[in-house]
Amino acid sequence: MSDLVIGILASFGALFVLLAGLGIIRMPDLYLRISVTTKAATLGIGLIMFAAGIYFNESSITTRVLAIIFFFFFSAPVGAHLI
């Protein structure tokens, strides 16, 4: 059961990262590119990291994964907004 959840989370994460890459190509303006990239890539990386935390299933690794997700969710959109 956990393999199915890990596969779904990793697949959705990869899909959002792919959409972020397409957003860089498709958006006409620099500011729209930054906005699309940070939102989609942040969600994609968060899902992939969450899948990694479930996969390893150790408290030390899960704590590190949650810290990375927390840092990334609060730093990437704020940094893009400041630009």
C-alpha positions as CSV (number, residue, x, y, z in Angstrom):
1,M,0.0,0.0,0.0
2,S,2.8,2.4,0.8
3,D,4.4,1.7,-2.5
4,L,1.3,2.9,-4.3
5,V,1.2,6.1,-2.2
6,I,4.9,6.7,-2.9
7,G,4.4,6.2,-6.6
8,I,1.4,8.5,-6.7
9,L,3.2,11.3,-4.8
10,A,6.4,11.0,-6.8
11,S,4.4,11.0,-10.1
12,F,2.4,14.1,-9.1
13,G,5.6,15.8,-8.0
14,A,7.3,15.0,-11.3
15,L,4.3,16.3,-13.1
16,F,4.3,19.6,-11.3
17,V,8.1,20.0,-11.9
18,L,7.4,19.3,-15.6
19,L,4.7,21.9,-15.6
20,A,7.1,24.4,-14.1
21,G,9.5,23.6,-16.9
22,L,6.8,24.2,-19.5
23,G,5.8,27.4,-17.7
24,I,9.3,28.8,-18.3
25,I,8.9,28.2,-22.0
26,R,5.3,29.2,-22.4
27,M,5.0,32.4,-20.3
28,P,5.8,35.6,-22.2
29,D,7.0,37.8,-19.3
30,L,9.8,37.4,-16.9
31,Y,7.6,38.0,-13.8
32,L,5.1,35.4,-15.0
33,R,7.9,32.9,-15.5
34,I,9.1,33.4,-12.0
35,S,5.6,33.1,-10.6
36,V,4.7,29.9,-12.4
37,T,8.1,28.3,-11.8
38,T,8.1,29.0,-8.0
39,K,4.6,27.8,-7.4
40,A,4.7,24.6,-9.5
41,A,8.2,23.7,-8.6
42,T,7.6,24.2,-4.9
43,L,4.6,21.9,-4.9
44,G,6.4,19.4,-7.1
45,I,9.5,19.3,-4.9
46,G,7.4,19.1,-1.8
47,L,5.5,16.1,-3.1
48,I,8.7,14.3,-4.1
49,M,10.3,15.0,-0.8
50,F,7.2,13.8,1.0
51,A,7.4,10.6,-1.0
52,A,11.0,10.2,0.0
53,G,10.1,10.6,3.6
54,I,7.5,7.9,3.4
55,Y,9.9,5.6,1.4
56,F,12.7,5.7,4.0
57,N,10.3,5.6,7.0
58,E,12.9,6.6,9.6
59,S,12.3,9.4,12.1
60,S,15.6,11.1,11.4
61,I,15.1,11.2,7.7
62,T,11.4,12.1,8.0
63,T,12.4,15.0,10.2
64,R,15.0,16.2,7.7
65,V,12.5,15.9,4.9
66,L,9.9,17.9,6.8
67,A,12.5,20.6,7.5
68,I,13.4,20.8,3.8
69,I,9.8,21.0,2.8
70,F,9.1,23.7,5.4
71,F,12.1,25.8,4.3
72,F,11.4,25.4,0.6
73,F,7.7,26.3,1.0
74,F,8.5,29.5,2.8
75,S,11.6,30.6,1.0
76,A,11.0,30.0,-2.7
77,P,7.7,32.0,-3.1
78,V,8.9,34.8,-0.9
79,G,12.2,35.1,-2.8
80,A,10.3,35.2,-6.1
81,H,7.9,37.8,-4.8
82,L,10.8,40.0,-3.7
83,I,12.3,39.9,-7.2
